[in-house]
Amino acid sequence: MAAVERGARQHRAPASPAGPPRAGLPPAGSPGPPTPAWGIADAGVGIPAREVHRGDCWARGAALRPVSAEEARTALAEGVQACEVCRPDRVLIP
């Protein structure tokens, strides 16, 4: 029995520590794209209106368009809604 188990272990492919490759995603352990400091989420599914967000806001959705602090200030001044979770207006407009 021990000889059969040894033979089976020798014929198995070694397991990859990161697991199988994930389509469309960076390899496990890689840092991925940098988080923007500010962004605008355009209206769409689940987002009723354009909103300005901090880059690290959990409520930003997946389609955050990175913008500079000046662009975020301008958008807020033009009436784009500030996220009610991360409140970028409190930081950008003193």
Biopython code that builds the backbone (N, CA, C, O; Angstrom):
import numpy as np
from Bio.PDB.StructureBuilder import StructureBuilder

atoms = [
    (1, "MET", "N", (0.815, -1.182, 0.000)),
    (1, "MET", "CA", (0.000, 0.000, 0.000)),
    (1, "MET", "C", (0.863, 1.252, 0.000)),
    (1, "MET", "O", (0.559, 2.211, -0.709)),
    (2, "ALA", "N", (1.932, 1.257, 0.782)),
    (2, "ALA", "CA", (2.822, 2.414, 0.864)),
    (2, "ALA", "C", (3.479, 2.681, -0.481)),
    (2, "ALA", "O", (3.656, 3.838, -0.861)),
    (3, "ALA", "N", (3.843, 1.630, -1.207)),
    (3, "ALA", "CA", (4.480, 1.803, -2.513)),
    (3, "ALA", "C", (3.511, 2.442, -3.512)),
    (3, "ALA", "O", (3.932, 3.258, -4.333)),
    (4, "VAL", "N", (2.247, 2.093, -3.459)),
    (4, "VAL", "CA", (1.235, 2.672, -4.357)),
    (4, "VAL", "C", (1.052, 4.158, -4.035)),
    (4, "VAL", "O", (0.951, 4.981, -4.945)),
    (5, "GLU", "N", (1.009, 4.503, -2.749)),
    (5, "GLU", "CA", (0.847, 5.907, -2.354)),
    (5, "GLU", "C", (2.047, 6.742, -2.790)),
    (5, "GLU", "O", (1.878, 7.868, -3.256)),
    (6, "ARG", "N", (3.252, 6.204, -2.644)),
    (6, "ARG", "CA", (4.461, 6.925, -3.091)),
    (6, "ARG", "C", (4.407, 7.158, -4.593)),
    (6, "ARG", "O", (4.757, 8.240, -5.064)),
    (7, "GLY", "N", (3.980, 6.176, -5.335)),
    (7, "GLY", "CA", (3.880, 6.305, -6.787)),
    (7, "GLY", "C", (2.849, 7.352, -7.185)),
    (7, "GLY", "O", (3.064, 8.120, -8.123)),
    (8, "ALA", "N", (1.748, 7.380, -6.480)),
    (8, "ALA", "CA", (0.716, 8.369, -6.778)),
    (8, "ALA", "C", (1.216, 9.780, -6.491)),
    (8, "ALA", "O", (0.926, 10.697, -7.259)),
    (9, "ARG", "N", (1.961, 9.976, -5.402)),
    (9, "ARG", "CA", (2.503, 11.298, -5.067)),
    (9, "ARG", "C", (3.512, 11.765, -6.104)),
    (9, "ARG", "O", (3.587, 12.961, -6.387)),
    (10, "GLN", "N", (4.282, 10.860, -6.672)),
    (10, "GLN", "CA", (5.291, 11.221, -7.662)),
    (10, "GLN", "C", (4.662, 11.667, -8.975)),
    (10, "GLN", "O", (5.255, 12.474, -9.690)),
    (11, "HIS", "N", (3.483, 11.164, -9.309)),
    (11, "HIS", "CA", (2.852, 11.485, -10.587)),
    (11, "HIS", "C", (1.942, 12.713, -10.524)),
    (11, "HIS", "O", (1.489, 13.195, -11.562)),
    (12, "ARG", "N", (1.673, 13.220, -9.334)),
    (12, "ARG", "CA", (0.830, 14.408, -9.212)),
    (12, "ARG", "C", (1.627, 15.655, -9.565)),
    (12, "ARG", "O", (2.817, 15.753, -9.268)),
    (13, "ALA", "N", (0.946, 16.613, -10.208)),
    (13, "ALA", "CA", (1.594, 17.898, -10.494)),
    (13, "ALA", "C", (1.681, 18.692, -9.197)),
    (13, "ALA", "O", (0.757, 18.653, -8.384)),
    (14, "PRO", "N", (2.791, 19.418, -8.994)),
    (14, "PRO", "CA", (2.895, 20.212, -7.771)),
    (14, "PRO", "C", (1.821, 21.308, -7.753)),
    (14, "PRO", "O", (1.514, 21.907, -8.784)),
    (15, "ALA", "N", (1.265, 21.556, -6.587)),
    (15, "ALA", "CA", (0.218, 22.582, -6.458)),
    (15, "ALA", "C", (0.853, 23.964, -6.504)),
    (15, "ALA", "O", (1.906, 24.201, -5.912)),
    (16, "SER", "N", (0.206, 24.852, -7.204)),
    (16, "SER", "CA", (0.670, 26.232, -7.267)),
    (16, "SER", "C", (0.248, 26.947, -5.992)),
    (16, "SER", "O", (-0.915, 26.837, -5.602)),
    (17, "PRO", "N", (1.143, 27.678, -5.322)),
    (17, "PRO", "CA", (0.765, 28.343, -4.080)),
    (17, "PRO", "C", (-0.271, 29.443, -4.303)),
    (17, "PRO", "O", (-1.041, 29.748, -3.392)),
    (18, "ALA", "N", (-0.307, 30.037, -5.481)),
    (18, "ALA", "CA", (-1.251, 31.125, -5.760)),
    (18, "ALA", "C", (-2.575, 30.597, -6.290)),
    (18, "ALA", "O", (-3.530, 31.362, -6.421)),
    (19, "GLY", "N", (-2.653, 29.335, -6.591)),
    (19, "GLY", "CA", (-3.881, 28.776, -7.144)),
    (19, "GLY", "C", (-3.919, 28.962, -8.645)),
    (19, "GLY", "O", (-2.946, 29.433, -9.235)),
    (20, "PRO", "N", (-5.028, 28.600, -9.275)),
    (20, "PRO", "CA", (-5.121, 28.705, -10.727)),
    (20, "PRO", "C", (-5.176, 30.170, -11.157)),
    (20, "PRO", "O", (-5.605, 31.024, -10.381)),
    (21, "PRO", "N", (-4.737, 30.476, -12.407)),
    (21, "PRO", "CA", (-4.793, 31.859, -12.874)),
    (21, "PRO", "C", (-6.237, 32.339, -12.957)),
    (21, "PRO", "O", (-7.144, 31.565, -13.264)),
    (22, "ARG", "N", (-6.437, 33.615, -12.681)),
    (22, "ARG", "CA", (-7.775, 34.214, -12.706)),
    (22, "ARG", "C", (-7.865, 35.103, -13.938)),
    (22, "ARG", "O", (-7.067, 36.026, -14.104)),
    (23, "ALA", "N", (-8.822, 34.829, -14.787)),
    (23, "ALA", "CA", (-8.960, 35.566, -16.043)),
    (23, "ALA", "C", (-9.235, 37.037, -15.783)),
    (23, "ALA", "O", (-10.145, 37.371, -15.024)),
    (24, "GLY", "N", (-8.452, 37.932, -16.409)),
    (24, "GLY", "CA", (-8.678, 39.359, -16.341)),
    (24, "GLY", "C", (-8.212, 40.021, -15.054)),
    (24, "GLY", "O", (-8.410, 41.223, -14.879)),
    (25, "LEU", "N", (-7.598, 39.265, -14.150)),
    (25, "LEU", "CA", (-7.141, 39.831, -12.889)),
    (25, "LEU", "C", (-5.628, 39.701, -12.795)),
    (25, "LEU", "O", (-5.052, 38.776, -13.369)),
    (26, "PRO", "N", (-4.971, 40.618, -12.075)),
    (26, "PRO", "CA", (-3.535, 40.485, -11.908)),
    (26, "PRO", "C", (-3.216, 39.257, -11.074)),
    (26, "PRO", "O", (-4.075, 38.789, -10.326)),
    (27, "PRO", "N", (-2.011, 38.724, -11.181)),
    (27, "PRO", "CA", (-1.645, 37.542, -10.386)),
    (27, "PRO", "C", (-1.810, 37.830, -8.899)),
    (27, "PRO", "O", (-1.634, 38.961, -8.446)),
    (28, "ALA", "N", (-2.149, 36.794, -8.157)),
    (28, "ALA", "CA", (-2.330, 36.950, -6.718)),
    (28, "ALA", "C", (-1.049, 37.489, -6.101)),
    (28, "ALA", "O", (0.047, 37.053, -6.451)),
    (29, "GLY", "N", (-1.187, 38.426, -5.193)),
    (29, "GLY", "CA", (-0.028, 38.993, -4.533)),
    (29, "GLY", "C", (0.514, 40.232, -5.209)),
    (29, "GLY", "O", (1.323, 40.941, -4.611)),
    (30, "SER", "N", (0.099, 40.526, -6.443)),
    (30, "SER", "CA", (0.571, 41.742, -7.098)),
    (30, "SER", "C", (-0.246, 42.918, -6.596)),
    (30, "SER", "O", (-1.411, 42.748, -6.236)),
    (31, "PRO", "N", (0.343, 44.118, -6.565)),
    (31, "PRO", "CA", (-0.347, 45.244, -5.956)),
    (31, "PRO", "C", (-1.561, 45.746, -6.728)),
    (31, "PRO", "O", (-2.434, 46.364, -6.119)),
    (32, "GLY", "N", (-1.661, 45.517, -8.021)),
    (32, "GLY", "CA", (-2.800, 45.995, -8.808)),
    (32, "GLY", "C", (-2.675, 47.481, -9.089)),
    (32, "GLY", "O", (-1.653, 48.089, -8.771)),
    (33, "PRO", "N", (-3.694, 48.066, -9.675)),
    (33, "PRO", "CA", (-3.608, 49.486, -10.014)),
    (33, "PRO", "C", (-3.646, 50.348, -8.753)),
    (33, "PRO", "O", (-4.259, 49.967, -7.756)),
    (34, "PRO", "N", (-2.986, 51.516, -8.796)),
    (34, "PRO", "CA", (-2.997, 52.380, -7.620)),
    (34, "PRO", "C", (-4.392, 52.958, -7.371)),
    (34, "PRO", "O", (-5.169, 53.151, -8.306)),
    (35, "THR", "N", (-4.696, 53.227, -6.119)),
    (35, "THR", "CA", (-5.981, 53.824, -5.757)),
    (35, "THR", "C", (-5.889, 55.322, -5.980)),
    (35, "THR", "O", (-4.977, 55.963, -5.459)),
    (36, "PRO", "N", (-6.823, 55.906, -6.752)),
    (36, "PRO", "CA", (-6.772, 57.351, -6.965)),
    (36, "PRO", "C", (-7.155, 58.081, -5.683)),
    (36, "PRO", "O", (-7.851, 57.526, -4.834)),
    (37, "ALA", "N", (-6.699, 59.333, -5.543)),
    (37, "ALA", "CA", (-7.053, 60.116, -4.366)),
    (37, "ALA", "C", (-8.507, 60.572, -4.433)),
    (37, "ALA", "O", (-9.192, 60.620, -3.411)),
    (38, "TRP", "N", (-8.980, 60.908, -5.635)),
    (38, "TRP", "CA", (-10.337, 61.407, -5.839)),
    (38, "TRP", "C", (-10.897, 60.795, -7.101)),
    (38, "TRP", "O", (-10.144, 60.368, -7.976)),
    (39, "GLY", "N", (-12.219, 60.747, -7.204)),
    (39, "GLY", "CA", (-12.825, 60.206, -8.403)),
    (39, "GLY", "C", (-14.271, 60.615, -8.525)),
    (39, "GLY", "O", (-14.894, 61.068, -7.565)),
    (40, "ILE", "N", (-14.798, 60.445, -9.737)),
    (40, "ILE", "CA", (-16.200, 60.725, -10.002)),
    (40, "ILE", "C", (-16.836, 59.453, -10.528)),
    (40, "ILE", "O", (-16.358, 58.849, -11.489)),
    (41, "ALA", "N", (-17.927, 59.054, -9.877)),
    (41, "ALA", "CA", (-18.705, 57.905, -10.334)),
    (41, "ALA", "C", (-19.867, 58.455, -11.136)),
    (41, "ALA", "O", (-20.696, 59.195, -10.606)),
    (42, "ASP", "N", (-19.933, 58.101, -12.402)),
    (42, "ASP", "CA", (-21.015, 58.560, -13.262)),
    (42, "ASP", "C", (-22.291, 57.791, -12.950)),
    (42, "ASP", "O", (-22.248, 56.669, -12.445)),
    (43, "ALA", "N", (-23.424, 58.408, -13.256)),
    (43, "ALA", "CA", (-24.716, 57.763, -13.021)),
    (43, "ALA", "C", (-24.798, 56.465, -13.809)),
    (43, "ALA", "O", (-24.296, 56.376, -14.929)),
    (44, "GLY", "N", (-25.418, 55.486, -13.231)),
    (44, "GLY", "CA", (-25.565, 54.193, -13.891)),
    (44, "GLY", "C", (-26.333, 53.248, -12.983)),
    (44, "GLY", "O", (-27.103, 53.684, -12.127)),
    (45, "VAL", "N", (-26.122, 51.964, -13.172)),
    (45, "VAL", "CA", (-26.809, 50.959, -12.372)),
    (45, "VAL", "C", (-26.404, 51.126, -10.907)),
    (45, "VAL", "O", (-25.225, 51.019, -10.570)),
    (46, "GLY", "N", (-27.365, 51.383, -10.056)),
    (46, "GLY", "CA", (-27.102, 51.539, -8.632)),
    (46, "GLY", "C", (-26.600, 52.912, -8.230)),
    (46, "GLY", "O", (-26.492, 53.197, -7.038)),
    (47, "ILE", "N", (-26.290, 53.771, -9.191)),
    (47, "ILE", "CA", (-25.818, 55.125, -8.904)),
    (47, "ILE", "C", (-26.785, 56.089, -9.585)),
    (47, "ILE", "O", (-26.730, 56.250, -10.804)),
    (48, "PRO", "N", (-27.672, 56.734, -8.823)),
    (48, "PRO", "CA", (-28.714, 57.566, -9.430)),
    (48, "PRO", "C", (-28.196, 58.857, -10.060)),
    (48, "PRO", "O", (-28.813, 59.368, -10.994)),
    (49, "ALA", "N", (-27.079, 59.393, -9.570)),
    (49, "ALA", "CA", (-26.542, 60.644, -10.101)),
    (49, "ALA", "C", (-25.021, 60.607, -9.996)),
    (49, "ALA", "O", (-24.462, 59.786, -9.268)),
    (50, "ARG", "N", (-24.354, 61.499, -10.727)),
    (50, "ARG", "CA", (-22.897, 61.592, -10.612)),
    (50, "ARG", "C", (-22.535, 61.965, -9.186)),
    (50, "ARG", "O", (-23.211, 62.775, -8.552)),
    (51, "GLU", "N", (-21.459, 61.368, -8.689)),
    (51, "GLU", "CA", (-21.000, 61.645, -7.329)),
    (51, "GLU", "C", (-19.491, 61.764, -7.299)),
    (51, "GLU", "O", (-18.785, 61.044, -8.006)),
    (52, "VAL", "N", (-18.998, 62.683, -6.471)),
    (52, "VAL", "CA", (-17.561, 62.809, -6.203)),
    (52, "VAL", "C", (-17.263, 61.943, -4.992)),
    (52, "VAL", "O", (-17.999, 61.974, -4.005)),
    (53, "HIS", "N", (-16.178, 61.166, -5.065)),
    (53, "HIS", "CA", (-15.774, 60.258, -3.979)),
    (53, "HIS", "C", (-14.298, 60.422, -3.672)),
    (53, "HIS", "O", (-13.517, 60.866, -4.514)),
    (54, "ARG", "N", (-13.927, 60.056, -2.449)),
    (54, "ARG", "CA", (-12.518, 59.829, -2.152)),
    (54, "ARG", "C", (-12.151, 58.520, -2.829)),
    (54, "ARG", "O", (-13.007, 57.652, -2.999)),
    (55, "GLY", "N", (-10.911, 58.365, -3.213)),
    (55, "GLY", "CA", (-10.499, 57.161, -3.918)),
    (55, "GLY", "C", (-10.652, 55.889, -3.119)),
    (55, "GLY", "O", (-10.861, 54.819, -3.691)),
    (56, "ASP", "N", (-10.551, 55.986, -1.800)),
    (56, "ASP", "CA", (-10.645, 54.787, -0.959)),
    (56, "ASP", "C", (-12.040, 54.555, -0.391)),
    (56, "ASP", "O", (-12.205, 53.745, 0.521)),
    (57, "CYS", "N", (-13.040, 55.248, -0.910)),
    (57, "CYS", "CA", (-14.421, 55.106, -0.414)),
    (57, "CYS", "C", (-14.984, 53.734, -0.777)),
    (57, "CYS", "O", (-14.857, 53.289, -1.918)),
    (58, "TRP", "N", (-15.600, 53.072, 0.182)),
    (58, "TRP", "CA", (-16.169, 51.745, -0.089)),
    (58, "TRP", "C", (-17.454, 51.842, -0.904)),
    (58, "TRP", "O", (-17.881, 50.850, -1.495)),
    (59, "ALA", "N", (-18.085, 53.029, -0.947)),
    (59, "ALA", "CA", (-19.357, 53.181, -1.657)),
    (59, "ALA", "C", (-19.180, 53.712, -3.077)),
    (59, "ALA", "O", (-20.160, 54.087, -3.720)),
    (60, "ARG", "N", (-17.964, 53.748, -3.565)),
    (60, "ARG", "CA", (-17.692, 54.381, -4.855)),
    (60, "ARG", "C", (-18.150, 53.577, -6.057)),
    (60, "ARG", "O", (-18.302, 54.146, -7.138)),
    (61, "GLY", "N", (-18.368, 52.319, -5.922)),
    (61, "GLY", "CA", (-18.734, 51.487, -7.067)),
    (61, "GLY", "C", (-17.495, 51.082, -7.852)),
    (61, "GLY", "O", (-16.375, 51.444, -7.494)),
    (62, "ALA", "N", (-17.701, 50.342, -8.904)),
    (62, "ALA", "CA", (-16.577, 49.821, -9.682)),
    (62, "ALA", "C", (-16.130, 50.767, -10.784)),
    (62, "ALA", "O", (-15.023, 50.625, -11.302)),
    (63, "ALA", "N", (-16.965, 51.724, -11.150)),
    (63, "ALA", "CA", (-16.666, 52.579, -12.302)),
    (63, "ALA", "C", (-16.237, 53.978, -11.871)),
    (63, "ALA", "O", (-16.759, 54.966, -12.388)),
    (64, "LEU", "N", (-15.308, 54.077, -10.944)),
    (64, "LEU", "CA", (-14.814, 55.370, -10.494)),
    (64, "LEU", "C", (-13.809, 55.904, -11.507)),
    (64, "LEU", "O", (-12.830, 55.234, -11.835)),
    (65, "ARG", "N", (-14.057, 57.102, -11.994)),
    (65, "ARG", "CA", (-13.135, 57.746, -12.938)),
    (65, "ARG", "C", (-12.191, 58.624, -12.130)),
    (65, "ARG", "O", (-12.642, 59.587, -11.509)),
    (66, "PRO", "N", (-10.886, 58.322, -12.115)),
    (66, "PRO", "CA", (-9.945, 59.111, -11.329)),
    (66, "PRO", "C", (-9.879, 60.558, -11.827)),
    (66, "PRO", "O", (-9.850, 60.810, -13.031)),
    (67, "VAL", "N", (-9.857, 61.496, -10.890)),
    (67, "VAL", "CA", (-9.712, 62.919, -11.207)),
    (67, "VAL", "C", (-8.758, 63.550, -10.198)),
    (67, "VAL", "O", (-8.502, 62.987, -9.134)),
    (68, "SER", "N", (-8.238, 64.719, -10.544)),
    (68, "SER", "CA", (-7.370, 65.445, -9.624)),
    (68, "SER", "C", (-8.224, 66.135, -8.570)),
    (68, "SER", "O", (-9.444, 66.215, -8.708)),
    (69, "ALA", "N", (-7.589, 66.630, -7.526)),
    (69, "ALA", "CA", (-8.310, 67.351, -6.478)),
    (69, "ALA", "C", (-8.978, 68.593, -7.062)),
    (69, "ALA", "O", (-10.099, 68.930, -6.680)),
    (70, "GLU", "N", (-8.303, 69.274, -7.980)),
    (70, "GLU", "CA", (-8.883, 70.475, -8.598)),
    (70, "GLU", "C", (-10.127, 70.136, -9.418)),
    (70, "GLU", "O", (-11.122, 70.860, -9.365)),
    (71, "GLU", "N", (-10.074, 69.036, -10.177)),
    (71, "GLU", "CA", (-11.255, 68.607, -10.949)),
    (71, "GLU", "C", (-12.411, 68.232, -10.018)),
    (71, "GLU", "O", (-13.570, 68.514, -10.322)),
    (72, "ALA", "N", (-12.098, 67.600, -8.894)),
    (72, "ALA", "CA", (-13.132, 67.231, -7.931)),
    (72, "ALA", "C", (-13.759, 68.484, -7.320)),
    (72, "ALA", "O", (-14.978, 68.553, -7.163)),
    (73, "ARG", "N", (-12.923, 69.488, -6.970)),
    (73, "ARG", "CA", (-13.451, 70.754, -6.440)),
    (73, "ARG", "C", (-14.367, 71.433, -7.449)),
    (73, "ARG", "O", (-15.446, 71.911, -7.098)),
    (74, "THR", "N", (-13.926, 71.473, -8.709)),
    (74, "THR", "CA", (-14.716, 72.096, -9.766)),
    (74, "THR", "C", (-16.053, 71.388, -9.925)),
    (74, "THR", "O", (-17.090, 72.039, -10.053)),
    (75, "ALA", "N", (-16.035, 70.060, -9.917)),
    (75, "ALA", "CA", (-17.275, 69.295, -10.058)),
    (75, "ALA", "C", (-18.227, 69.600, -8.907)),
    (75, "ALA", "O", (-19.425, 69.780, -9.126)),
    (76, "LEU", "N", (-17.704, 69.658, -7.682)),
    (76, "LEU", "CA", (-18.547, 69.972, -6.533)),
    (76, "LEU", "C", (-19.125, 71.380, -6.645)),
    (76, "LEU", "O", (-20.291, 71.605, -6.322)),
    (77, "ALA", "N", (-18.301, 72.331, -7.106)),
    (77, "ALA", "CA", (-18.767, 73.711, -7.275)),
    (77, "ALA", "C", (-19.838, 73.813, -8.357)),
    (77, "ALA", "O", (-20.703, 74.687, -8.297)),
    (78, "GLU", "N", (-19.782, 72.925, -9.340)),
    (78, "GLU", "CA", (-20.767, 72.931, -10.430)),
    (78, "GLU", "C", (-22.036, 72.161, -10.068)),
    (78, "GLU", "O", (-22.952, 72.065, -10.886)),
    (79, "GLY", "N", (-22.100, 71.618, -8.867)),
    (79, "GLY", "CA", (-23.315, 70.958, -8.424)),
    (79, "GLY", "C", (-23.312, 69.448, -8.453)),
    (79, "GLY", "O", (-24.345, 68.833, -8.188)),
    (80, "VAL", "N", (-22.176, 68.821, -8.770)),
    (80, "VAL", "CA", (-22.114, 67.359, -8.714)),
    (80, "VAL", "C", (-22.215, 66.963, -7.242)),
    (80, "VAL", "O", (-21.578, 67.574, -6.384)),
    (81, "GLN", "N", (-22.998, 65.965, -6.964)),
    (81, "GLN", "CA", (-23.271, 65.521, -5.602)),
    (81, "GLN", "C", (-22.021, 64.938, -4.949)),
    (81, "GLN", "O", (-21.254, 64.224, -5.596)),
    (82, "ALA", "N", (-21.817, 65.241, -3.675)),
    (82, "ALA", "CA", (-20.740, 64.636, -2.891)),
    (82, "ALA", "C", (-21.257, 63.347, -2.276)),
    (82, "ALA", "O", (-22.406, 63.279, -1.840)),
    (83, "CYS", "N", (-20.417, 62.335, -2.242)),
    (83, "CYS", "CA", (-20.791, 61.062, -1.617)),
    (83, "CYS", "C", (-21.136, 61.312, -0.153)),
    (83, "CYS", "O", (-20.422, 62.034, 0.542)),
    (84, "GLU", "N", (-22.228, 60.714, 0.312)),
    (84, "GLU", "CA", (-22.649, 60.890, 1.694)),
    (84, "GLU", "C", (-21.895, 59.979, 2.656)),
    (84, "GLU", "O", (-22.045, 60.099, 3.872)),
    (85, "VAL", "N", (-21.084, 59.069, 2.116)),
    (85, "VAL", "CA", (-20.310, 58.167, 2.968)),
    (85, "VAL", "C", (-18.935, 58.770, 3.267)),
    (85, "VAL", "O", (-18.557, 58.894, 4.432)),
    (86, "CYS", "N", (-18.187, 59.145, 2.229)),
    (86, "CYS", "CA", (-16.811, 59.622, 2.430)),
    (86, "CYS", "C", (-16.710, 61.142, 2.539)),
    (86, "CYS", "O", (-15.669, 61.659, 2.943)),
    (87, "ARG", "N", (-17.774, 61.867, 2.185)),
    (87, "ARG", "CA", (-17.877, 63.317, 2.306)),
    (87, "ARG", "C", (-16.641, 64.068, 1.785)),
    (87, "ARG", "O", (-15.962, 64.736, 2.565)),
    (88, "PRO", "N", (-16.339, 63.972, 0.487)),
    (88, "PRO", "CA", (-15.178, 64.678, -0.057)),
    (88, "PRO", "C", (-15.318, 66.195, 0.029)),
    (88, "PRO", "O", (-14.316, 66.909, 0.036)),
    (89, "ASP", "N", (-16.552, 66.691, 0.095)),
    (89, "ASP", "CA", (-16.764, 68.132, 0.182)),
    (89, "ASP", "C", (-16.188, 68.707, 1.477)),
    (89, "ASP", "O", (-15.772, 69.866, 1.496)),
    (90, "ARG", "N", (-16.155, 67.940, 2.538)),
    (90, "ARG", "CA", (-15.595, 68.417, 3.809)),
    (90, "ARG", "C", (-14.083, 68.629, 3.731)),
    (90, "ARG", "O", (-13.531, 69.455, 4.458)),
    (91, "VAL", "N", (-13.425, 67.891, 2.859)),
    (91, "VAL", "CA", (-11.980, 67.996, 2.721)),
    (91, "VAL", "C", (-11.603, 68.976, 1.618)),
    (91, "VAL", "O", (-10.690, 69.785, 1.783)),
    (92, "LEU", "N", (-12.310, 68.901, 0.492)),
    (92, "LEU", "CA", (-11.950, 69.699, -0.675)),
    (92, "LEU", "C", (-12.415, 71.146, -0.589)),
    (92, "LEU", "O", (-11.747, 72.041, -1.107)),
    (93, "ILE", "N", (-13.548, 71.385, 0.055)),
    (93, "ILE", "CA", (-14.085, 72.738, 0.153)),
    (93, "ILE", "C", (-14.152, 73.104, 1.636)),
    (93, "ILE", "O", (-15.093, 72.730, 2.336)),
    (94, "PRO", "N", (-13.140, 73.840, 2.103)),
    (94, "PRO", "CA", (-13.099, 74.182, 3.543)),
    (94, "PRO", "C", (-14.185, 75.156, 3.939)),
    (94, "PRO", "O", (-14.279, 75.536, 5.106)),
]
sb = StructureBuilder()
sb.init_structure("model")
sb.init_model(0)
sb.init_chain("A")
sb.init_seg("    ")
for serial, (resi, resn, name, xyz) in enumerate(atoms, 1):
    if name == "N":
        sb.init_residue(resn, " ", resi, " ")
    sb.init_atom(name, np.array(xyz, "f"), 0.0, 1.0, " ", f" {name:<3s}", serial, name[0])
structure = sb.get_structure()
